[in-house]
């Protein structure tokens, strides 16, 4: 997985009735755009994220 600051991370829900999570990547801490990422999600929560296989990057 490769991302840049300003890209969006989408975490697809694995449970029925739960929404997907979407957030803006504020900081890339790995080498060459690799995780972990500091992400501000749409609800305002900021977190250090190691995306799993249920995640994808949307370029800005």
Secondary structure, 3 states (H helix, E strand, C coil): CCCCCCCEEEECCCCCCCCCEEEEEEEECCHHHCCCEEEEECCCCEEEECCCCCEEEECC
